[in-house]
Amino acid sequence: MKERRMFERFKVDLPVRFLCKETQKSGEGKLLDISAGGGGLLLTVTEIQIKNHLDMWIDLKDGRDPIYITGLVVWIEETKANVFRLGIKFDEIGFMKMWRILDIIKK
């Protein structure tokens, strides 16, 4: 199968807070991987659907403010009972935000 990703994906393990714009459901999860185009989230929230828009705050654990990113849910997979893996396509991630994330990954 041909790889369709435009950007390299990096494994991470970072806490994320989110707000779903459509349902106003908020919660916490974990960012499992990230690229300049999107990321993979692990959540225990069932109210999120494909095509929902998320506001996300990624805590890089570097003593600075979390990074704010918005994105669209493009796929959902239940990995075990009430645990969901979501594929997120970022609306936009600026160079400085991505640089800060990559700097944390390198350490």
Long-range contacts (C-beta under 8 A, 24 or more apart in sequence): 5-35, 5-37, 6-36, 6-37, 7-35, 7-36, 7-37, 8-35, 9-33, 9-34, 9-35, 10-34, 10-35, 10-101, 10-102, 10-105, 12-101, 12-104, 12-105, 14-58, 14-59, 14-60, 14-61, 14-104, 15-58, 15-59, 15-61, 16-41, 16-56, 16-57, 16-58, 16-59, 17-56, 17-57, 17-59, 17-66, 18-43, 18-54, 18-55, 18-56, 18-57, 19-54, 19-55, 20-45, 20-47, 20-48, 20-52, 20-53, 20-54, 21-52, 21-53, 21-54, 21-55, 22-49, 22-52, 22-53, 23-47, 23-48, 23-52, 31-58, 32-85, 34-101, 36-90, 36-93, 36-98, 37-89, 37-90, 38-71, 38-74, 38-87, 38-88, 38-89, 38-90, 39-71, 39-88, 39-90, 40-85, 40-86, 40-87, 40-88, 41-85, 41-86, 41-88, 42-79, 42-83, 42-84, 42-85, 42-86, 43-83, 43-84, 43-86, 44-82, 44-83, 44-84, 45-84, 46-82, 46-84, 48-73, 48-76, 48-84, 48-86, 49-73, 49-76, 50-74, 50-75, 50-76, 54-88, 56-88, 58-101, 60-100, 60-101, 60-104, 61-104, 62-100, 62-104, 64-100, 67-97, 67-100, 67-101, 69-93, 69-97
